[in-house]
Amino acid sequence: MRKFKNFCRNYHRDIAYLFVGLIIAFSISGIALNHRRTFNSRQYTFDSEPLKIELTRAADAIDDDYVKSLIPQTNVGNEYRMFRIQEGNLRIYFEDALAEVSLETGEGKVDFFGRRYVLAEMADLHQTTNPAWVWYSDIFGVAMVFISVTGMFIASGKNSFKKRGIWFALVGAIFPLVFLFFLA
């Protein structure tokens, strides 16, 4: 049994060292992505300006060509991307900017964005679908299972998994199930 515990301790430690950077990156970006409705992990607003656009069409008649004709009124020099009508507002998306005006009044604002370096890259890693990265993430997932399982066999005595860890593991397993079935 001692050899098995040493095996678990040594490989648990070494694999954790190998993936410590990704563990930290996924943890930080995961927290940021959990709050994406209130916090944008990829960009921040560095300037906002009031905006008034003269709208001459009803919401159902607004198309891409019409929106492109409105761009000079926005005074945004950034490259046009697309538009959306959302919650009674016309949203015009540019590279690193967003113009949003009320369809009723034509009044609104333009926000200019900057990139949140490092955090943006971590979030990109967290959500990328690049096939090579997916394979690496799968290897990382298997390593996390290995780290979890070997961690159960490291401690002995009154702090062992059998005597103490099982209760923490049960609480850790029950909480997501309660959330899934009763709170989600």
C-alpha positions as CSV (number, residue, x, y, z in Angstrom):
1,M,0.0,0.0,0.0
2,R,2.9,2.3,0.7
3,K,4.2,2.0,-2.9
4,F,0.7,2.9,-4.2
5,K,0.5,6.0,-2.0
6,N,4.0,7.1,-3.1
7,F,2.9,6.5,-6.7
8,C,-0.2,8.6,-6.2
9,R,1.7,11.4,-4.4
10,N,4.5,11.6,-6.9
11,Y,2.3,11.6,-10.1
12,H,-0.4,13.8,-8.5
13,R,2.3,16.4,-7.8
14,D,4.1,16.1,-11.1
15,I,1.0,16.2,-13.3
16,A,-0.4,19.1,-11.3
17,Y,3.0,21.0,-11.9
18,L,2.7,20.2,-15.6
19,F,-0.8,21.7,-15.8
20,V,-0.7,24.4,-13.1
21,G,-0.7,27.2,-15.7
22,L,-3.7,25.9,-17.5
23,I,-5.5,25.2,-14.2
24,I,-5.0,28.8,-13.2
25,A,-6.0,30.2,-16.6
26,F,-9.1,28.0,-16.8
27,S,-10.1,29.0,-13.3
28,I,-9.7,32.7,-13.8
29,S,-11.3,32.7,-17.2
30,G,-14.1,30.4,-16.0
31,I,-14.9,32.9,-13.2
32,A,-14.9,35.8,-15.7
33,L,-17.1,33.8,-18.2
34,N,-19.6,32.9,-15.4
35,H,-20.3,36.7,-15.1
36,R,-20.3,37.5,-18.8
37,R,-23.7,39.2,-18.5
38,T,-22.2,41.9,-16.3
39,F,-18.6,41.8,-17.2
40,N,-16.9,41.4,-20.6
41,S,-13.7,39.4,-20.2
42,R,-12.4,40.3,-23.6
43,Q,-12.9,44.1,-23.8
44,Y,-13.6,47.2,-21.7
45,T,-15.2,50.5,-22.6
46,F,-12.6,53.3,-22.6
47,D,-14.8,56.1,-24.0
48,S,-18.5,56.9,-24.5
49,E,-20.0,59.7,-26.5
50,P,-23.6,60.8,-26.9
51,L,-25.1,60.1,-30.4
52,K,-28.1,61.4,-32.3
53,I,-29.1,59.7,-35.6
54,E,-32.0,60.8,-37.8
55,L,-33.9,57.6,-38.5
56,T,-36.3,57.7,-41.5
57,R,-37.5,54.1,-41.5
58,A,-39.6,51.9,-39.3
59,A,-37.8,49.0,-37.5
60,D,-39.1,46.4,-39.9
61,A,-37.8,48.3,-42.9
62,I,-34.2,48.6,-41.6
63,D,-31.7,46.6,-43.5
64,D,-28.0,46.4,-43.9
65,D,-27.8,49.0,-46.8
66,Y,-29.9,51.5,-44.7
67,V,-27.7,51.0,-41.7
68,K,-24.6,51.5,-43.8
69,S,-26.1,54.8,-45.0
70,L,-26.4,55.9,-41.3
71,I,-22.7,55.3,-40.5
72,P,-21.5,58.8,-41.4
73,Q,-23.9,60.2,-38.7
74,T,-22.2,58.1,-36.0
75,N,-18.7,59.6,-36.6
76,V,-17.2,56.2,-35.9
77,G,-14.2,55.6,-38.2
78,N,-14.0,51.9,-37.2
79,E,-14.9,49.1,-39.7
80,Y,-18.6,48.3,-39.8
81,R,-19.5,44.7,-38.8
82,M,-23.2,44.3,-38.5
83,F,-26.4,45.6,-36.9
84,R,-29.2,44.3,-34.7
85,I,-32.5,45.6,-33.5
86,Q,-32.8,44.7,-29.8
87,E,-35.2,45.9,-27.1
88,G,-36.4,49.0,-29.2
89,N,-32.8,50.0,-30.0
90,L,-30.7,49.9,-33.2
91,R,-27.3,48.5,-32.4
92,I,-24.6,49.1,-34.9
93,Y,-21.5,47.0,-34.4
94,F,-18.1,48.2,-35.5
95,E,-14.6,46.9,-34.9
96,D,-13.9,48.0,-31.3
97,A,-17.1,50.2,-31.0
98,L,-20.8,49.9,-30.6
99,A,-23.4,52.6,-31.5
100,E,-26.8,52.1,-29.9
101,V,-29.7,54.4,-30.5
102,S,-33.4,54.4,-29.6
103,L,-35.6,53.6,-32.6
104,E,-38.2,56.2,-31.3
105,T,-35.9,59.2,-30.6
106,G,-32.7,58.4,-32.5
107,E,-30.7,59.3,-29.4
108,G,-28.2,57.0,-27.8
109,K,-24.4,56.6,-27.4
110,V,-21.3,55.2,-29.0
111,D,-19.0,53.1,-26.8
112,F,-15.4,52.5,-27.8
113,F,-13.7,49.4,-26.6
114,G,-10.2,48.3,-25.7
115,R,-9.0,44.7,-25.3
116,R,-8.4,43.2,-21.9
117,Y,-5.1,41.6,-22.6
118,V,-4.2,38.3,-20.9
119,L,-7.8,37.8,-19.6
120,A,-9.1,37.9,-23.2
121,E,-6.6,35.3,-24.2
122,M,-7.5,33.1,-21.3
123,A,-11.2,33.4,-22.2
124,D,-10.3,32.6,-25.9
125,L,-8.5,29.4,-24.8
126,H,-11.4,28.5,-22.6
127,Q,-13.9,28.7,-25.5
128,T,-11.8,27.8,-28.6
129,T,-12.9,25.0,-30.9
130,N,-9.5,24.6,-32.7
131,P,-9.2,20.8,-33.1
132,A,-5.6,20.7,-31.8
133,W,-6.7,22.7,-28.7
134,V,-9.7,20.4,-28.2
135,W,-7.3,17.4,-28.0
136,Y,-5.0,19.2,-25.6
137,S,-8.1,20.1,-23.5
138,D,-9.2,16.5,-23.5
139,I,-5.8,15.5,-22.2
140,F,-6.1,18.2,-19.6
141,G,-9.5,16.8,-18.6
142,V,-8.1,13.3,-18.2
143,A,-5.2,14.7,-16.1
144,M,-7.7,16.5,-13.9
145,V,-9.5,13.2,-13.3
146,F,-6.2,11.6,-12.5
147,I,-5.2,14.4,-10.1
148,S,-8.6,14.1,-8.4
149,V,-8.5,10.3,-8.0
150,T,-4.8,10.2,-6.9
151,G,-5.5,13.0,-4.4
152,M,-7.9,10.7,-2.6
153,F,-5.1,8.3,-1.7
154,I,-2.4,10.7,-0.6
155,A,-3.5,11.4,3.0
156,S,-3.7,8.7,5.6
157,G,-4.9,8.3,9.2
158,K,-7.6,10.6,10.5
159,N,-7.3,12.9,7.4
160,S,-7.6,10.1,4.9
161,F,-10.3,10.1,2.2
162,K,-12.1,7.2,3.9
163,K,-12.4,9.0,7.2
164,R,-12.6,12.7,6.3
165,G,-12.4,13.3,2.6
166,I,-15.5,11.2,1.7
167,W,-17.7,13.8,3.5
168,F,-16.2,16.7,1.6
169,A,-16.5,14.7,-1.7
170,L,-20.2,14.0,-1.0
171,V,-21.0,17.6,-0.3
172,G,-19.1,18.6,-3.4
173,A,-21.2,16.1,-5.5
174,I,-24.5,16.9,-3.9
175,F,-24.4,20.7,-4.3
176,P,-24.3,20.6,-8.2
177,L,-27.1,18.0,-8.2
178,V,-29.3,20.1,-5.9
179,F,-28.5,23.1,-8.1
180,L,-29.2,21.2,-11.3
181,F,-32.5,19.7,-10.2
182,F,-34.0,22.4,-7.9
183,L,-32.4,25.8,-8.6
184,A,-31.6,25.8,-12.3
